[in-house]
């Protein structure tokens, strides 16, 4: 019944009286009030005005299942959507589900993460303004291909941000999306594997959407869609666009990476052509980022004209951040 009341509120541009709801749904006005109260506890913003009734207010930060998934068609990413109010991290949530044989293509999204994290165990600030989600992929790809999954996901998110917002989003190899040299998105891919095959891949994505405040240590490096456009973004609409691009790009990647996709990725990669330094253990390698391989590796030309291929490591790009 709660879902029916929510649907009636969504489909109305004006207030609906409790009496009208009770008659149309065949329940008492007391039952209407109880269900409205439960919807408010679920996070929906509903105005209640004497002699007028109830009206659903748009909450840009809520993920609306119907808005995201209605008539959503996919091949790989988005076969199932699980929406949470809060979790430690969406990657952790999917790991727990994967242990229970959760199907490939499942997506978990949460309004808040209490222990969100990025690469190298860094904490990812996860307040209600951001979009935090992970997808589960079961595939026959070899474990060595995990790096290119991150690049494919980053490419998809970058395309979605550019289409939905009009912002000049760029990719910082290997896992960040930046706008005007400030980070708005981070990606973390983890896997469970045997020696020769993957059990599953989980890719977590955090996008600063309506965030307005960041901790002091990152406030000069971080931004959000809101700060760059000066307007709120409907996270449900935006999320649907992101999932659409993710499914298209990942589905293509699982077959083979096309020359066009690689060329377009490189055009959007802010790392290429810049001076970079890579921390690998206790040593630091410096040079110019020259190319990206089909396996997602970064090719660096050193000062003595050697080409070094980097598949992992902490990369600092001159002129970014």
C-alpha positions as CSV (number, residue, x, y, z in Angstrom):
1,X,0.0,0.0,0.0
2,X,2.9,2.3,0.7
3,X,4.1,1.9,-2.8
4,X,0.6,2.7,-4.2
5,X,0.4,5.9,-2.2
6,X,3.9,6.9,-3.3
7,X,2.9,6.3,-6.9
8,X,-0.2,8.5,-6.5
9,X,1.9,11.3,-5.0
10,X,4.5,11.1,-7.9
11,X,1.8,11.3,-10.5
12,X,0.2,14.4,-9.0
13,X,1.4,18.0,-9.6
14,X,-0.7,19.3,-6.7
15,X,-1.7,18.3,-3.2
16,X,-3.9,15.2,-2.8
17,X,-6.2,15.1,0.2
18,X,-6.2,12.2,2.6
19,X,-9.9,11.6,1.8
20,X,-9.1,11.3,-1.9
21,X,-6.3,8.8,-1.3
22,X,-8.4,6.7,1.1
23,X,-11.3,6.5,-1.5
24,X,-9.1,5.7,-4.5
25,X,-7.1,3.0,-2.6
26,X,-10.0,1.7,-0.5
27,X,-8.3,2.2,2.9
28,X,-9.0,4.4,5.9
29,X,-7.6,7.9,6.3
30,X,-5.8,6.6,9.4
31,X,-4.1,4.0,7.1
32,X,-3.2,6.8,4.7
33,X,-1.6,8.8,7.5
34,X,0.4,5.8,8.8
35,X,1.8,5.0,5.3
36,X,2.7,8.7,4.7
37,X,4.5,8.6,8.0
38,X,6.5,5.5,6.9
39,X,7.4,7.2,3.6
40,X,8.8,10.1,5.5
41,X,10.9,7.8,7.6
42,X,12.1,6.2,4.4
43,X,13.5,9.6,3.5
44,X,10.8,11.0,1.2
45,X,10.0,14.7,1.7
46,X,6.2,15.1,1.8
47,X,4.4,18.3,2.6
48,X,1.3,17.9,4.8
49,X,-1.1,20.9,4.8
50,X,-4.4,21.1,6.6
51,X,-7.4,21.2,4.2
52,X,-5.1,20.6,1.2
53,X,-3.5,17.2,1.8
54,X,-0.1,15.7,0.8
55,X,2.4,16.6,-1.8
56,X,5.7,14.9,-2.6
57,X,8.6,17.3,-2.9
58,X,11.5,16.5,-5.2
59,X,14.6,15.3,-3.2
60,X,17.5,15.5,-5.6
61,X,19.6,13.3,-3.4
62,X,17.3,10.3,-3.2
63,X,17.6,7.3,-5.6
64,X,14.2,6.5,-7.0
65,X,14.0,2.9,-8.2
66,X,11.3,3.5,-10.7
67,X,13.0,6.5,-12.2
68,X,16.3,4.6,-12.7
69,X,14.9,1.2,-13.8
70,X,11.6,1.9,-15.5
71,X,12.0,0.3,-19.0
72,X,15.8,0.1,-18.5
73,X,17.4,-2.4,-20.8
74,X,20.9,-3.7,-20.4
75,X,23.1,-6.6,-21.5
76,X,25.4,-6.8,-18.5
77,X,25.4,-3.9,-16.0
78,X,22.1,-3.1,-14.2
79,X,20.2,-6.5,-14.4
80,X,19.3,-5.9,-10.7
81,X,19.4,-2.8,-8.6
82,X,19.6,-2.8,-4.8
83,X,19.1,0.6,-3.1
84,X,20.4,1.1,0.5
85,X,20.0,4.0,2.9
86,X,23.5,3.4,4.4
87,X,26.2,0.7,4.3
88,X,29.9,0.5,5.2
89,X,30.8,0.4,1.5
90,X,29.0,-0.7,-1.6
91,X,32.0,-2.8,-2.6
92,X,31.8,-4.6,0.8
93,X,28.1,-5.1,0.4
94,X,28.5,-6.7,-3.0
95,X,31.3,-9.0,-1.7
96,X,28.9,-10.3,0.9
97,X,26.3,-10.9,-1.8
98,X,28.8,-12.4,-4.1
99,X,29.6,-15.0,-1.5
100,X,25.9,-15.9,-1.6
101,X,26.0,-16.4,-5.4
102,X,24.6,-13.0,-6.4
103,X,24.1,-12.8,-10.1
104,X,26.4,-10.9,-12.5
105,X,25.2,-7.5,-13.4
106,X,23.8,-6.6,-9.9
107,X,24.3,-3.0,-8.8
108,X,24.2,-1.8,-5.2
109,X,23.8,1.9,-4.6
110,X,23.7,3.6,-1.2
111,X,22.8,7.2,-0.1
112,X,25.7,7.1,2.4
113,X,28.8,5.0,3.0
114,X,30.2,4.9,6.5
115,X,33.5,3.4,5.5
116,X,33.9,4.3,1.8
117,X,37.4,3.9,0.5
118,X,39.5,4.6,-2.6
119,X,42.8,3.1,-3.8
120,X,45.6,2.4,-1.3
121,X,43.0,2.2,1.4
122,X,42.3,6.0,1.4
123,X,39.0,7.1,2.9
124,X,36.3,8.4,0.5
125,X,34.1,11.0,2.0
126,X,30.5,9.7,1.4
127,X,27.8,12.1,2.5
128,X,24.3,12.2,1.1
129,X,25.1,14.5,-1.8
130,X,27.2,11.9,-3.7
131,X,26.4,8.9,-5.9
132,X,28.0,5.8,-4.4
133,X,27.5,2.4,-6.1
134,X,29.2,-0.8,-7.2
135,X,28.5,-3.4,-9.8
136,X,29.3,-7.1,-9.8
137,X,30.7,-8.8,-12.9
138,X,31.3,-12.5,-13.4
139,X,33.4,-13.1,-16.5
140,X,35.9,-15.5,-18.1
141,X,38.4,-12.7,-18.5
142,X,41.9,-13.5,-17.1
143,X,42.9,-11.7,-13.9
144,X,45.4,-9.6,-15.8
145,X,42.5,-7.7,-17.4
146,X,41.3,-6.1,-14.2
147,X,43.1,-2.9,-14.9
148,X,41.3,-2.3,-18.1
149,X,37.9,-2.9,-16.4
150,X,38.7,0.2,-14.3
151,X,39.6,2.2,-17.4
152,X,36.4,1.1,-19.2
153,X,34.3,2.1,-16.2
154,X,36.1,5.5,-16.1
155,X,35.6,6.1,-19.8
156,X,31.8,5.3,-19.4
157,X,31.4,7.6,-16.4
158,X,33.3,10.4,-18.2
159,X,31.0,10.1,-21.2
160,X,27.9,10.2,-18.9
161,X,29.1,13.3,-17.1
162,X,29.9,15.0,-20.3
163,X,26.5,14.2,-21.8
164,X,24.3,14.9,-18.7
165,X,26.1,18.0,-17.5
166,X,27.9,19.5,-20.5
167,X,31.0,19.7,-18.3
168,X,34.4,19.1,-19.9
169,X,35.1,16.0,-17.9
170,X,38.4,14.2,-18.4
171,X,40.1,11.0,-17.2
172,X,43.1,11.0,-15.0
173,X,44.7,7.6,-15.4
174,X,43.9,5.1,-14.0
175,X,40.8,5.8,-11.9
176,X,39.8,9.4,-11.5
177,X,37.4,11.7,-13.4
178,X,38.3,15.4,-13.2
179,X,36.7,18.7,-14.2
180,X,39.0,21.8,-14.4
181,X,41.8,19.8,-12.7
182,X,39.6,18.9,-9.7
183,X,38.5,15.4,-8.9
184,X,34.7,14.6,-9.0
185,X,34.9,10.8,-9.3
186,X,37.0,7.9,-8.1
187,X,36.9,4.2,-9.1
188,X,38.0,1.2,-7.2
189,X,38.0,-2.3,-8.7
190,X,38.5,-5.4,-6.6
191,X,38.4,-9.1,-7.5
192,X,38.3,-12.6,-6.2
193,X,40.3,-15.0,-8.3
194,X,41.9,-18.4,-8.6
195,X,45.4,-18.7,-10.1
196,X,44.1,-18.7,-13.7
197,X,40.6,-17.3,-13.6
198,X,38.3,-14.7,-12.0
199,X,35.6,-15.6,-9.6
200,X,34.1,-12.1,-9.9
201,X,35.0,-8.5,-10.3
202,X,33.5,-5.7,-8.2
203,X,33.9,-2.1,-9.4
204,X,33.0,0.7,-7.0
205,X,32.3,4.2,-8.2
206,X,31.9,7.4,-6.2
207,X,30.8,10.5,-7.9
208,X,30.5,13.9,-6.2
209,X,27.1,15.1,-7.5
210,X,25.4,17.6,-5.1
211,X,28.3,17.7,-2.6
212,X,29.2,21.2,-1.5
213,X,31.7,20.8,1.3
214,X,34.9,18.7,1.5
215,X,37.5,18.0,4.2
216,X,40.3,20.5,4.5
217,X,42.9,18.1,3.2
218,X,41.2,17.6,-0.2
219,X,39.1,20.8,-0.6
220,X,41.6,22.3,-3.1
221,X,41.6,19.1,-5.1
222,X,38.0,18.0,-5.1
223,X,34.8,19.4,-6.8
224,X,31.3,18.2,-7.6
225,X,28.8,18.5,-10.4
226,X,26.9,21.1,-8.3
227,X,30.0,23.2,-7.7
228,X,30.9,23.2,-11.4
229,X,27.3,23.8,-12.7
230,X,25.9,25.8,-9.7
231,X,22.7,23.7,-9.8
232,X,21.4,20.6,-8.2
233,X,21.3,17.4,-10.2
234,X,18.6,14.8,-9.9
235,X,20.6,11.8,-8.9
236,X,18.1,9.3,-10.2
237,X,18.1,10.7,-13.7
238,X,21.9,11.1,-13.6
239,X,22.3,7.5,-12.3
240,X,20.3,6.1,-15.1
241,X,22.5,7.9,-17.6
242,X,25.6,6.6,-15.9
243,X,24.3,3.0,-15.9
244,X,23.4,3.3,-19.6
245,X,26.9,4.2,-20.5
246,X,28.5,1.7,-18.2
247,X,26.4,-1.2,-19.7
248,X,27.3,-0.1,-23.2
249,X,31.0,0.4,-22.6
250,X,31.5,-2.7,-20.4
251,X,29.5,-4.9,-22.8
252,X,31.7,-3.8,-25.7
253,X,34.8,-4.3,-23.6
254,X,33.8,-7.9,-22.8
255,X,33.9,-8.6,-26.5
256,X,36.9,-6.6,-27.4
257,X,38.2,-3.1,-27.0
258,X,37.5,-1.3,-30.3
259,X,40.0,1.0,-31.9
260,X,37.5,3.8,-31.8
261,X,36.9,3.4,-28.1
262,X,40.7,3.4,-27.4
263,X,41.2,6.5,-29.6
264,X,38.3,8.3,-27.8
265,X,39.6,7.3,-24.4
266,X,43.0,8.7,-25.2
267,X,41.4,12.0,-26.4
268,X,39.7,12.3,-23.0
269,X,42.7,11.3,-20.9
270,X,44.2,14.3,-19.2
271,X,47.3,12.3,-18.2
272,X,48.7,11.8,-21.7
273,X,51.3,14.3,-22.8
274,X,52.0,15.4,-19.2
275,X,55.0,14.9,-17.0
276,X,54.3,12.2,-14.4
277,X,55.9,10.5,-11.5
278,X,55.0,7.0,-10.3
279,X,55.7,5.7,-6.9
280,X,56.5,2.0,-6.9
281,X,57.4,0.7,-3.5
282,X,60.3,3.0,-2.3
283,X,61.3,4.1,-5.8
284,X,59.9,7.0,-7.9
285,X,59.8,6.8,-11.7
286,X,59.5,10.1,-13.7
287,X,58.8,10.7,-17.4
288,X,56.2,11.8,-19.9
289,X,52.9,9.8,-20.3
290,X,52.9,8.8,-23.9
291,X,50.3,6.1,-24.5
292,X,47.8,3.6,-23.0
293,X,47.9,0.0,-24.0
294,X,44.7,-2.0,-24.8
295,X,45.2,-3.7,-21.4
296,X,44.9,-0.3,-19.7
297,X,48.6,0.1,-18.9
298,X,50.3,3.5,-19.0
299,X,53.3,3.9,-21.2
300,X,55.9,6.4,-19.8
301,X,58.8,7.7,-21.8
302,X,61.8,8.4,-19.5
303,X,64.3,11.2,-19.9
304,X,66.7,8.6,-21.4
305,X,64.1,7.7,-24.1
306,X,63.1,4.4,-22.6
307,X,59.5,3.3,-22.7
308,X,58.3,1.9,-19.4
309,X,54.9,0.2,-19.0
310,X,53.0,0.9,-15.8
311,X,50.1,-1.3,-14.7
312,X,49.7,0.0,-11.2
313,X,51.2,2.4,-8.7
314,X,50.5,5.9,-7.3
315,X,50.7,8.4,-10.2
316,X,51.2,12.1,-9.7
317,X,50.5,14.2,-12.8
318,X,52.1,17.6,-13.2
319,X,49.5,20.3,-13.5
320,X,46.6,18.4,-12.1
321,X,45.5,19.0,-8.5
